């Protein structure tokens, strides 16, 4: 009897990943179908929810000055309805006035159309196209006039008329009844009135039951981490309220500027076009273009010349870029929460789903989804796909660029980071941590051997391209940042005579990643007044007997990532060097461990300094060559008030807040 096959109790990770993606796809499809089928009810609910974010600051202000909650809600909704009703009344008056004036401008519009048509026909390409179409039309008319077959009967129109003339018949419809007339007038208004009533009803319900809805949402999210969920929901509500309120104010200001500009130009009903521009600006990308078409067409009809048309077009061409690229970044900040690609995709999606209403709600609804995705783990995919925050951290981006050998983009990213911090702090906080990620992938055999060598070469080119960057950054972009320790640049006179002609040798302990760290360290040593070179890494070099030139290299920095086998390689190299030259100074650099762990790992001798950051390694080398402990100055913005100097120990340099965990 054969044994029954063993059933695996756990599925592979790839299978779980497929199941996870399939579950997301099915859930998204169901939600989209529900949004499409239930659009008649969900659209008013979405409008009410967005209006609640706009009115929330007003309600908070009213309750803060002593108005009751219910009364504050009623007053806020009444105020919003009053503003919307007033705007609708003004727009209706403007439209009626424009409709009465349009016939007067018909002749001007005809003349411009004729002028454009004449200009188009006189051009060479258009003339050829027009002649071709005219010849084709004549050929079609000839074929239509010629009979297809002589034996075919003549057309009905060519038959002789019958002697009896047909009797004319006239059909008259009965006049509509009163109720039919009333129904024809009311029926188109029923749906908008019903939608408006639903929006008001939902808005009142959301505002009056805001706390209850919040508690229910927290219950759905789970009470395991109630404090975090509460703070997240509060932060999300405040951010959305602020964004929608600022957007409403910005678009209103844009409409006012357009109205004033059109009034100065002389376009009729400027208030109507200003309100239209403010409303259409809620539609991303194409809203302002649509709003500009109507006043430009009206200007062409009003003005016999072209001045008013050109002036109106220039008004929109100037105000929209100024509002979008200068004013809005100052008001919203650099990040609005949505990536440009997400705005385009969201606009198309919501327009296809809900039509014009979806076009207006595309950006606000997508922003709500991004905020929810930021705080709800299950929706984090939305925040990753639609948000404007970088998908990779600066450390991950640098690692990825160095791995593929794209030094140019790596330097571009570094220059952005160096606008707010010093080179030494950037090298310690970003570059070395990126190499730490490379070390993890190396010990897990995730990086091919040829890519490891490319990483070392890319790092060497990368640090060489940063030669023009200053060592320190006096004007920090973050005024609340901690004071930053700045190492001095040693002059030749401050270096001991025995070290002036020698060069510091940076040796990788075990891998190409250690060599990459050597390139970074050698570059920083050279910038701080010390000559340094890097020994290339070769597989198995630590196990071969090599000759060390103690006259050329009196200081050796051994670069080592890791705290297990790599540290043993570093101690082995140090002992081999000290056996040949006992007077050589060794600096053991354990990049990926904490200072306490580095002390436990130990060095080749009791007097050998141990460094866990680039800052500590440079300070240790400066201490050795300058006969005294190097005092670290502080970079505290412009004046550095309140900062105290710190002495770097020749045995072990204390780390600051840039420490990394043991890898």
N, C-alpha and C positions, 0 to 999 in steps of 0.2 A: 504494500500500500504506500503510495507516494505521499509525502507530507504536503500539507496545504501551503500555498505560497504565503509568504509574510506580507502583510499589508502595512505600508509605511504609515507611521503615526503622524509625521510632520511632512508638509509639502515643501518642495524646494523654494528658495527665495524668488526665483524667476516666475514660478507659477503663482505665488502670492502677488507678485507685481502685476501680472496679467489680470488676475481677479480684481485687484484694486482699481486698475484702469477701467476694466469693464463695468465695475460697479459705479464708478464716476460717470461713465458715458451713459449708462441706463438711467441713472438719477437725473442727469442733466437733460436727457431727452424727455423724461416725464415732466420735469419742471417747465421746459419750453412748451410742451403740448398744453399744459395747464394754463400757462400765461396766454397762449394763443386762443384757446377755447373760452377761457374766462375773462377775456380782455374787457368786456363790457362792465364788469364789476371791479376788476383789478386796477384798471386805469384810474377811476376816481379814487380808489384807495391809495394808489401811489402818489397821485397829485396831493391828496390830503396829508400824507406822511411828509412830503417835501415841504408843503406849506407849514406844517407843524414845526419843522426845524427853523423856518424863517421867523415864525411868531414866538418861538420859545424865548429868545432874549427879551422881547417886549413883555411877555408874561412874567418873566423873572424880575424885570424892573418894576412892574406894577405891584407885584406881591412884596417886593422889597420896601416900597414906600407905604405899605399898609393896606393895599386893596386886597379884598378877599379873592381866593383862587377862582371861584365860579364867576364872579364879576369880572376878574381880570381876563378870563378866557372869552367871555361874551364881548367885552370891550375890544379885545384884540381882533376877534373875528369880525366884529362890526366895522372896525377901522379898516381891515383888509378888504371887506366887501365894499365899503364906501370908496376906497381908493380905486378898486377895480371898476366899480360902477361909474365913477367920475371919468376915468380914462375911456371907458367904453362910450359914454355919452359924448365926450369930446371927439373921439374918433368918428362917431356917427355924424356929428355936425360937420366935421371936416370933409367927410366923404360926400355928404349931401351938397355942400358948397362946391366941391370939386366937380361933381356931376353936372351942376348947373353951368360951370364955366368951360367944360371940355369942348362943347361945340364951337366955341369962339376960336379955339386953337387948331381946328381941323385943317385949315388952309396951310398954316405953317408946317404942319406935319406932312401934308401931301407934298409940298415943295421940297422938303428935306428928303423924303423917300424918292422923289423923282431925281434929285441931285445925286443921291447915292447910287441909284440905278443907272443913271447916265455915266457916272464915273466908272462903275463896274463894267459896263458894256464897252467903253472906250479902251479899256486895258487890253493888252494883247491876248493873254490867256483866256480871259472872259469872253473876248470877241470870238475867238475860235470855238469855244464851247457853245456860245449862242448860235453861231452859224451852223454848227453840227446838229444841234437840236432842231433848228428851223428846217434844215434839209430832211432830217428824219421825219418831221411832222408832215412835210409835203409828200414824201414817199408813202406814208401810211394813208394819207387822204386819197392818193391815186389808186392804191390797192383797194380801198374801201369803195370807191366809185366804180371801178371796173367789175363786170359780172364774172362770177367764178366759172360758170359753164353756160354755153348758149342754150342748151336744152332745158336749163332750170326755168321754172316759171318765174315771171316777173314779180317783183315785190308787191306787197299789198297796196303800197302807196301808188303804184303805177297802173293798177287795175281801173277800168272805167267805172265811174260813179254810178251807183244804182239809181234808177229813176225816182225811188221813194226816199225822201230825205229822212234821216233819223229824228226821232222825237227827243228833244232835250229833256233831261231829268235833273232836277235840283234837289239836294239833300239838305235839310235844315235840322240842326240839333235843338232840342228844347232848352230853354234857359235854365241854368243850374238853380237849384233851390237854395234857400238861405243856409241850411245846415251843410250842404255840399260846399258852398263858398267858404263858410267858416272852417270846415275841415281841411280844405286845400290850403288855407292860410296857417292853421295851427299845426298841421301834421309835420311840416319841416322843422318846427320849433320844439316839438315834444322831446326829441332825443337830447338836444343841448340843454333844455330845461331840466330834464331828468338827470343828466350827468352833473350839472351844477348842483342840484339838490343833494345828490349822493356825495359829492365832494364836501359840501358844507356839513352834512350829517357825519361823515367819517372824521372830518376835521374836529368837530366838537367832541366827538367820542374820544379821539386820540388825545386831545388836550386835557379833557376832564379826567380821563382814566390813565394818565401818563404813568403814575407811580405803579398802578396795578399792572399795566402792560409791562413795565420794567421788571417787576417781581416775577411775572410769569415767564418772561424771557430768561431771567436768571435761573428759574427752576428748570426750564428746558435745557439750558447750558450745563446744569449740574451744580450742586452745592458743595462739591469736594474742595473747590478753590473759590469760595464765595467772595473773598476780599479782592482777588485779582479780577474776577469777572465784573464786580461792581465798578472798580476803578476803570476797567477797560470800557465798559458801557458809558460811563460818565464822560470819559475822555473822547470817545467816539461821538457822542451827542454834541459835546461842545465844539468839536472840530467841524462837524457837519453844519451846525447852526452858524458858526462863524463864516464858513465858506459860502453858504447859500446867501447869507445876509450881505456879505461883501460883494458877491456876484450880482445880487439884485441892485445894490447901490452903484456898482461899476457900470452896469448896463443902463441904469437910469441916467447916470452922468453922461454916458456916451450918447444917449438919445437927446439929452439937453444940448450937448455940443452940436450935434447934427442939426437940430431945430434952429439954433442960433445961426449956424453957418448958412443953411438954406434960406433963412429970412434975410440975411445980408446979401446973398446972391440974388434973391428976388423970385425964388421958386414958390408957386402958390401952395397954400396949406402946409407950411413947414412943420407945424405941430404934429400933423398926421404922420409925416415921414419920419420925424424924430421918434415918436412913439413906436412906429413900426421897426425902426432900426434898433431901439432898445429891446423890443420883444424878440426880434429875429436874432439878436446876438446871443441869446441862450442856445441857439443852434450852432454847434461848432463848425468852423471852417467855411461853410457856405452861407451862413445866416446873414452876414454883412453884405455878401455879394447879392443875395436875393433882395435885401433891403435897398441896395443902391440902384437896382434896375428901374424901379418905378419912378423915383424922382429924376433920374437921368432921362427917361423917356418923356416925362412931363416937361422937363426943361427944354428938350428938343422941340416939343410942340408949342411952347410959350414963346421962345425967343426966335425971331426970324433968322438970326445969325447963329454962331456956334459958341459964343462966349459962355453962356449959361450952362451949356452941356459940359464943356471942358472944366469950368469951375466946379460944378457938382461932382464930376468924376474925381477931380483932384482933391476935393474935400474928403471923400471916402478913402481915397488912396493914402491920405496923410493920417487921418484920425484913427483908422483901424490898426495900422502898424504901431502907432504911438501907444494906443490903448493896450494892444496885445503884447508888445515887446518891451515897453518901458513902464507904463503905469501898473499893469497887472502884476509883474514880478515884484514891484515895490510894495504892493498891497498884499498879495498872497504869499510872498516869499519866493524863493527859487524853485521850490517844488510844490506843485498843485495837487499831487497825489496820483495823477494819471500819466501814463506814458503817451506820447503822440500816436503811436500805433494803436494803443488801446482805445483812444478816442475815436479814431477812424472806424475800427472794427465795431465798437459799441454803437456808433451812429448808424451804421448799415444794419446791424442786427435789430436794434429797437425800431428802426423805421420799417423794416420788413415785417416785424411782428405786430406793431400797433399803428403804423402809418404816421400821419402828422403829429399825433400826440407822442408817439415814440421818438420822433425827431426832436421834440422839445425836451423830453425827459431823458434823453440818452446819457448826457454827461452827468446829471445829478444821480441817476440810478446806478450808473457804473461806479461813481465815487462811493456811494453807499456800500456796494458790494466789495470794493477794495478795502474800505475801513473795517467791514465785518471780517474779511479774510485776514486782516492783520491781527485781530484779537481772538478769532475762533479757529482753533487748530484744524478742524475739519474743512474749513474754507480757505486755508492758507494758499491753496493753488490759485485762487482768484487774485490774491494780493501779489503773488509771484508773477502771474501772467499780465495783469492789468496795471499794477502799480509802477511808479516811476523811480522807485528805489533800485539801486543796482542789484542784479541777481547774485553777483559775487562780491565778497568783501575785497578791499584793496589788497589784502594778503593773497587771497585766492586768485585774483586777477593777475597779479604780478607773477605768481608761480606758473599760471597757465601760459602767460606770454613768454617767460623765460624757457619753459619746457619746449615750446614750438620754435624758439629762436627768433621771435619777433621783438627785437631790441628797440626798434623805433617806437612802437606802441607802449612798451614798458617804460621808456624814458618819458613819453608824453603823460602817462599816468603818474609817474614820479614827480614831474614838474607841477602837476595839480596839487599833489599832497604837500610838496615843499613850499607852497605859498603860505602855509599856516604852521609849519614846524621846521626845526633845524634839520640839516642833513644827517647828523649823528643820531638824532631821535628817530628819524625816518628809517635809517639803516637798521637800528636796533628793533624798532617796533613793527616794521613791515618786511624789510628784506630778509632779516634773519629768521623771522617766523615763516616766511614763504619757503625758505630753505629747510626749515623744520618740517613742513609738509612734504617736501621732496624726500627728506630722510625717512619719514614714515612709509612713503610709497616704495622707497628703495629696499628697506628691510623686509617688506612684504612682497618683494619681487614684482611690483606693478610697473616698474619703469625698465624698458629694455636697456641693455648696456650702452648702445650707441646714443640713446637719448640722455643718459647720465653725463656722457662727455659733452654733449651739446649744451646741457644745463650749465656746466662749468664754464664753457667758452662764452655762452650768452651772458653769464654773470660778469665775466671779465670785461666784455664789451659794454655792458650796461653801466658799470661803475666808471668806466673810462669816459662815457658820454656825459656823465654828471660833473665833469671838471669845472664847468662854469657856475655851478650852484655854490652859494656861500655855505660855510660850515655852520654858521649860526643864523637864526631868524629872529631879529630884534623885535619886529612888529608882529606879534602873534594875532591871528584872526580871532582866536577865542580868548577874550579878556579874563575869563574865569579859569583858564588852564593853570595847572601847577607850575611853579617856577622850574625852569629847566636848567640842569647843570651843563655848563659850557667849559670844555677843556681848553687850555691856552695852546697857542702855537709856539713851540720852542724855537728860540734862535740858536745859532751855532755856538755863540759864546756861553750859553747856559748849559751846554752838553759837556760831559767829562771828556777829556782828551782821548782816552782809550776807546771811546765809542764814536768819535767823530768820523773816523774812516771806515767803520764797520757798517754792515747792513743787517737789519732784522730779517730773519728767515722765517717765513710762515709755512709750516709743513702740514699737509692733510694727514689725518690719522688713519682713515680706513676706506674712504670712498670719494667719488667725484663731488659729492655734496660738501664734504669737508674742504675740498679744494675750492669750491665756489665761495665758501665762507672765508677762505684765505685771501681770495681776491678782494673781497669787501674790506677785510681787516687791513691788508697792505695798502689799499687806497686811502683809508682813514689815517693810518700811521704817516703816510707821505704828506697828507694835508696838514698834519699837526707837527711838522718839522722833523720827522724821523724817516730815514731811508729804509724801504722794505721791499722784499721780493717774495714771490711765491714759488715753492717747489711743486712741480706737476705731480699729480697722483698717478702711480703705476700699480697695477694689480700685483700684490705680493711684495712691494718694495719694502715694507716694514720688516720683513723676515730675512732680507738679504743683508749681508755685511756691507756697509757703505762707509766711505771715508768722509769725515766731516771737517771742514776747513774752519777752525776756530778763529783764525786771524781775520777772515772775511765776515764771519757771522758770530758776534759775541752774545747775541740775544736770539732765542728761538721761541716762536709762538706755535704751539701744537694745537691745531683745530680739530675739534671732536664733537660730533653729534651723537647723542645716545649715552646711556649710563650703564651699559652692560659690557658687551664685548669691545665696543669702540673705546671705552675708557681704558681697558687693558692694553689695547694697541697704543694708545697715547702714552701710557706709563712705560711701555716697552721701548718706544722710540726715544723717550726722554732718558732712560737708563743707558741706551746705546750711545747717545750723544755725550752724556756726562762721563761715560767710561773713557771716551776719547779725549774730552776736554772738560775737566772738572770745574773750570772757572766760567764756563758758559752759563748764562742765565736762561732758565726755562720758564715760560709763562704757559700754564696749562689752561686751555680755553674749552670749558664744557658748556656749549651753547644752549643745550636744551634741558638743563636741569636747574633747580633752585639753588641758591647759595649754600643752604644747609646740606643738601645732597652732594654738592660739589666738594665740600670739606670732607665728607665721609669717603668720597672716592679717592681723595688724596692726590699728591703730585709726586714727582720723582725725588724730591728732597724736602726737608722741613722748611727751607727758605724759599722755595719756589712759589711765586704768586699764582693764585687761581682766579680766573675770570669767568664770569657767566654771561657778560654782555660785551658788546664792542666798546662801550664807554669804559668799562672796567679794564679791558685789555689794553686800550690806548693809555689809560691813566697809569697802569702798572708799568708799561714800557717807559713812559716819561719819568716815572719815579726812579727807575733803575739808572737811567742815563744822566739824570740831573742832580745827583747827590742829595736830594731832599724829596720829601713827600710833596706831590703835586696837589695844590689846593684848587678845588673846583669853584669857578665863579658861577653866578646864577644869572640866567636870562629871565627876567620877570617883566616882560613887556617893554615899555619905554624907559622907565627909571629903575626898576628892580628894587623898589623900596621894600624893606622888611625882609629881604633874603639874606641868609647867613652863609658864609663859606663853609665848605666841608672838606676834610682831609681824606684822601684816598689811602687806605692802608696798603703797604707793600706786600702784605701776605694775602689778603683777600679783600676785594672791593665789594662794598655793600651795594646791593641792587635797589633800584627804585621801583616804581609802579609798572615797569615794563617787563617784569619777570614772567617767564613762561613755565608751564608745568613740565614735569619729567616725561619724556617721550620714551 
